[in-house]
């Protein structure tokens, strides 16, 4: 019994020693200075440079559709034709009213001239002359009104040809020939997107924007100096054309606390489409910096710490990191020097003063 008990104690002691040995074996690295590019990724929504909803300005039946869905169109190109018959009739009536008003005006002018001559000869009274003048003024107003109605009728006729206001690509057509449409329709006839350039809208936190503005001095300076960005499209590939950040919103979203930015990408092959999604990749280049894995750090009271190996023991030290990161690494600005050795894994489980092998 004594022999068995001693053997058991010996086995337990060996086990305890083995556990202690495993707990004090850590992966470490010696930090050094190097150039580093960190890539930050942000989910983005794509939009064409200009997106226009095409709606009719007059009511009527669609008689012709001059485009196909997804077709490239030019500014001024006719897309739809609305029944022109009633509008041609209205224009003809307006033109006739103008001619009638012109004739009445000519008559009133002749009457005015003859009445004025008669008044000079005291054949008629001032009353007659004033009446002639009033008739002339009324005829002039009637002509102006008729001319305005003619312009309106001519415009309405021109509106029966629904034209594209921009160069772009058409979306899906919501109405077909024979449909009755007007300016109050709920859906546009079609949407034309100018996709020659694509805007990628993404968000950063308010604190990130503040850090960037402090780093560059102003939003305009950040836009001017910011590096080119890339776009990962929906098939997982990197888009061939690089873009630039061209705008920062002046408002912070009340719901999310985020600030919207816009990156501008050329789209010569029309590969990108308005309404699509992608991921904007922003590089941050730092020269002669210290880069450590995030797994080598832990946070306590809004501060970041890492464990440095000092005389064979783990010693926690606070560090200051660059505001931007790629999700796996930090650029250390203060707290570490080249040649320092740190523990790279399990920082949150290490005890202060633990022996490190």
C-alpha positions in Angstrom: 0.0 0.0 0.0 2.8 2.4 0.9 4.6 1.6 -2.4 1.4 2.3 -4.4 0.7 5.5 -2.6 4.2 6.8 -3.2 4.0 5.8 -6.8 0.7 7.7 -7.1 2.2 10.8 -5.6 5.2 10.6 -7.9 2.9 10.3 -10.9 0.8 13.3 -9.8 3.9 15.4 -9.2 5.2 14.5 -12.7 1.8 15.4 -14.2 1.7 18.8 -12.4 5.2 19.5 -13.6 4.2 18.6 -17.2 1.2 21.0 -17.0 3.3 23.8 -15.7 5.8 23.1 -18.5 3.0 23.3 -21.1 1.6 26.5 -19.7 5.0 28.3 -19.9 5.7 27.4 -23.5 4.7 30.3 -25.8 5.1 31.4 -29.4 7.2 34.5 -29.5 8.6 36.9 -32.1 11.3 39.6 -32.2 9.9 42.8 -33.5 11.7 44.8 -36.1 11.1 47.8 -38.4 9.8 47.3 -41.9 7.6 48.9 -44.5 4.0 47.7 -44.2 0.8 48.1 -46.2 -2.3 47.4 -44.3 -5.5 46.7 -46.3 -8.8 47.8 -44.8 -11.9 46.4 -46.4 -15.4 48.1 -46.4 -18.6 46.8 -47.8 -19.8 49.1 -50.6 -23.0 49.8 -52.6 -22.4 50.7 -56.3 -24.3 53.4 -58.1 -23.9 54.9 -61.6 -22.5 58.4 -62.0 -26.0 59.5 -62.8 -29.3 57.6 -62.6 -32.4 59.1 -64.0 -36.0 57.9 -63.8 -37.7 58.6 -67.1 -41.3 59.7 -66.6 -43.8 61.2 -69.1 -44.7 64.9 -68.9 -48.1 64.4 -70.6 -50.8 61.7 -70.3 -51.8 59.3 -73.0 -51.4 55.8 -74.5 -47.9 54.5 -75.3 -47.9 53.9 -79.1 -44.2 53.1 -79.7 -41.3 51.8 -77.6 -38.0 52.7 -79.4 -35.5 50.9 -77.1 -34.7 47.5 -75.7 -34.0 46.7 -72.1 -30.3 47.1 -71.2 -29.6 49.1 -74.3 -27.0 51.9 -74.5 -28.8 55.2 -75.3 -27.6 58.7 -76.1 -28.7 62.0 -74.7 -31.7 63.2 -76.7 -32.6 59.8 -78.1 -36.3 59.0 -78.3 -37.3 56.2 -76.0 -41.1 56.2 -76.0 -43.8 57.8 -78.1 -47.1 58.7 -76.5 -50.3 59.1 -78.7 -49.7 62.3 -80.6 -53.1 62.7 -82.2 -54.8 64.8 -79.5 -51.8 66.9 -79.0 -51.4 67.6 -82.8 -55.1 68.7 -82.8 -54.5 70.9 -79.8 -51.5 72.5 -81.5 -53.5 73.1 -84.7 -56.3 74.8 -82.7 -53.7 77.0 -80.9 -52.2 78.0 -84.2 -55.6 78.9 -85.5 -56.3 81.0 -82.4 -53.1 82.9 -82.9 -54.0 83.7 -86.5 -57.5 84.9 -85.4 -55.9 87.0 -82.6 -53.5 88.5 -85.1 -56.3 89.5 -87.4 -58.3 91.0 -84.6 -55.2 92.9 -83.5 -54.7 94.3 -87.1 -58.3 95.4 -87.1 -58.0 97.1 -83.7 -54.9 98.8 -84.8 -56.6 100.2 -88.0 -59.6 101.3 -85.9 -57.3 103.1 -83.5 -55.4 104.9 -86.3 -58.6 106.0 -88.0 -60.2 107.1 -84.7 -57.1 109.1 -83.8 -57.3 111.0 -87.2 -60.9 111.7 -86.7 -60.3 113.0 -83.2 -57.6 115.4 -84.5 -60.3 116.7 -86.8 -62.8 116.9 -83.9 -65.1 114.5 -85.7 -65.2 112.1 -82.7 -64.9 112.7 -79.0 -62.1 111.6 -76.5 -64.4 108.8 -75.4 -64.3 107.2 -78.9 -60.5 107.5 -79.0 -60.1 105.9 -75.6 -62.4 103.1 -76.6 -60.3 102.4 -79.7 -57.2 102.4 -77.5 -58.8 99.9 -75.1 -59.8 97.6 -78.0 -56.3 97.7 -79.3 -54.8 96.8 -75.9 -57.4 94.0 -75.5 -56.5 92.6 -78.9 -52.8 92.7 -78.0 -53.5 90.8 -74.8 -55.6 88.2 -76.7 -52.8 87.6 -79.1 -50.2 87.2 -76.3 -52.5 84.7 -74.6 -53.0 82.8 -77.9 -49.3 82.7 -78.5 -48.7 81.3 -75.0 -51.3 78.6 -75.6 -49.5 77.8 -78.9 -46.2 77.4 -77.1 -47.8 75.2 -74.5 -49.5 73.1 -77.1 -46.2 72.8 -79.1 -44.3 71.8 -75.9 -47.0 69.2 -75.0 -46.6 67.7 -78.5 -42.9 67.5 -78.1 -43.3 65.8 -74.7 -45.1 62.9 -76.5 -41.6 61.9 -77.6 -40.0 60.8 -74.3 -36.3 61.4 -74.7 -33.3 60.4 -72.6 -31.7 63.3 -70.8 -28.3 61.6 -70.4 -26.1 59.1 -72.1 -26.4 55.7 -70.3 -27.8 52.2 -70.2 -31.5 51.5 -69.8 -33.0 49.3 -67.1 -36.1 47.2 -67.4 -39.1 48.7 -69.1 -42.1 48.9 -66.8 -44.9 49.6 -69.3 -45.7 48.3 -72.8 -47.4 49.6 -75.9 -51.0 50.5 -75.2 -50.5 51.3 -71.5 -52.1 54.5 -70.3 -49.5 56.7 -68.5 -49.2 60.1 -67.0 -46.8 62.3 -65.0 -48.1 60.7 -61.7 -47.3 57.0 -62.5 -45.8 55.1 -59.5 -43.1 53.5 -61.5 -40.9 55.2 -64.1 -41.2 54.2 -67.7 -37.5 53.1 -67.5 -34.4 54.1 -65.6 -31.3 55.3 -67.5 -28.0 54.9 -65.7 -24.8 56.7 -66.7 -22.4 53.9 -65.8 -19.3 55.4 -67.5 -18.1 55.9 -63.9 -19.2 54.0 -60.9 -19.5 55.4 -57.4 -18.9 53.0 -54.5 -20.5 54.2 -51.3 -19.1 52.8 -48.0 -18.9 53.8 -44.4 -16.3 54.4 -41.7 -16.9 55.1 -38.0 -16.9 58.7 -36.8 -13.7 58.0 -34.8 -11.9 56.7 -37.9 -12.9 59.8 -39.9 -11.7 62.1 -37.0 -8.4 60.2 -36.9 -7.9 60.6 -40.7 -8.7 64.3 -40.6 -6.3 64.8 -37.7 -3.6 62.9 -39.7 -4.1 64.8 -43.0 -5.2 68.1 -41.6 -8.6 68.4 -43.4 -11.0 66.3 -45.4 -9.9 68.0 -48.6 -6.3 67.2 -47.9 -7.2 63.6 -47.1 -9.0 63.3 -50.5 -6.1 64.9 -52.3 -3.4 62.7 -50.7 -5.3 59.4 -50.1 -3.9 56.4 -52.0 -5.7 54.7 -54.9 -8.2 52.1 -53.7 -9.3 48.8 -55.2 -12.7 47.1 -55.5 -13.5 43.4 -55.0 -16.5 42.7 -57.1 -19.3 40.1 -56.5 -17.4 37.2 -58.1 -14.6 37.6 -55.6 -12.1 39.1 -58.1 -10.3 42.4 -57.9 -11.7 44.9 -60.4 -9.1 45.9 -63.0 -9.5 49.6 -62.6 -8.3 51.4 -59.5 -10.3 54.3 -58.0 -10.0 57.3 -55.8 -11.9 58.5 -52.7 -13.6 61.7 -53.9 -16.1 62.6 -51.2 -16.7 62.4 -47.5 -20.2 63.1 -46.1 -20.5 66.0 -43.8 -23.1 64.1 -41.7 -22.9 61.3 -39.2 -25.7 58.7 -39.4 -27.9 59.0 -36.3 -28.7 55.3 -36.5 -25.3 53.8 -37.0 -22.8 56.6 -36.0 -21.0 56.0 -39.3 -19.9 58.5 -42.0 -20.4 57.7 -45.7 -17.5 58.0 -48.2 -17.5 57.7 -52.0 -14.9 56.1 -54.1 -14.9 56.8 -57.9 -14.0 54.0 -60.3 -13.8 54.3 -64.2 -16.0 51.8 -65.9 -15.0 51.7 -69.6 -16.1 48.2 -70.2 -19.4 48.7 -68.4 -18.6 45.7 -66.2 -19.9 47.3 -63.1 -23.6 48.0 -62.8 -25.6 50.5 -60.7 -27.2 48.8 -57.7 -24.5 46.2 -57.4 -22.3 45.5 -54.3 -18.6 45.2 -53.7 -15.8 45.7 -51.2 -13.6 48.8 -51.2 -10.0 48.0 -50.3 -8.0 50.9 -48.9 -4.2 50.5 -48.5 -2.4 52.2 -45.6 1.3 52.4 -46.2 3.6 53.0 -43.3 7.4 53.3 -43.6 9.8 51.8 -41.0 7.1 50.6 -38.6 6.6 47.8 -36.1 3.9 45.4 -37.0 2.5 42.8 -34.6 -0.4 40.3 -34.8 -3.5 41.3 -33.0 -3.4 37.9 -31.3 -0.4 39.3 -29.4 -2.6 41.9 -27.7 -5.4 42.3 -25.3 -7.6 45.3 -24.3 -8.2 46.6 -20.8 -10.1 49.8 -20.0 -9.9 51.0 -23.6 -6.1 50.5 -23.7 -4.2 47.9 -25.7 -1.5 45.8 -24.1 1.0 43.1 -25.2 3.3 40.9 -23.3 7.0 41.5 -23.7 9.6 38.9 -22.7 11.9 40.5 -20.1 14.6 38.4 -18.4 12.7 35.2 -19.4 9.4 36.4 -17.9 6.1 37.8 -19.4 5.7 41.5 -18.7 2.6 43.4 -19.8 3.2 46.8 -21.4 0.7 49.3 -22.9 1.1 50.1 -26.6 -0.3 52.7 -28.9 -1.4 51.5 -32.3 -2.1 53.1 -35.7 -5.9 53.9 -36.0 -6.3 51.8 -39.1 -5.7 48.0 -39.3 -6.5 45.1 -41.5 -8.3 43.0 -38.9 -5.3 40.7 -38.2 -2.4 43.1 -37.5 -1.6 46.3 -35.6 1.0 48.9 -36.5 2.6 49.9 -33.2 3.4 53.6 -32.8 4.6 53.6 -29.2 5.5 51.0 -26.6 7.8 48.7 -28.5 11.3 49.0 -29.9 13.1 47.0 -32.6 14.7 43.9 -30.9 12.0 43.5 -28.3 10.6 40.0 -28.0 6.8 39.6 -27.5 4.4 36.7 -27.0 2.3 36.3 -30.1 -0.6 34.1 -29.0 -2.9 33.8 -26.0 -2.2 37.3 -24.6 -5.5 37.3 -22.7 -4.6 34.1 -20.8 -1.0 34.9 -19.8 -0.2 35.7 -16.2 2.1 38.6 -15.3 5.6 37.3 -14.5 5.0 33.8 -16.1 8.3 32.2 -17.2 8.5 32.0 -20.9 10.4 29.4 -22.9 
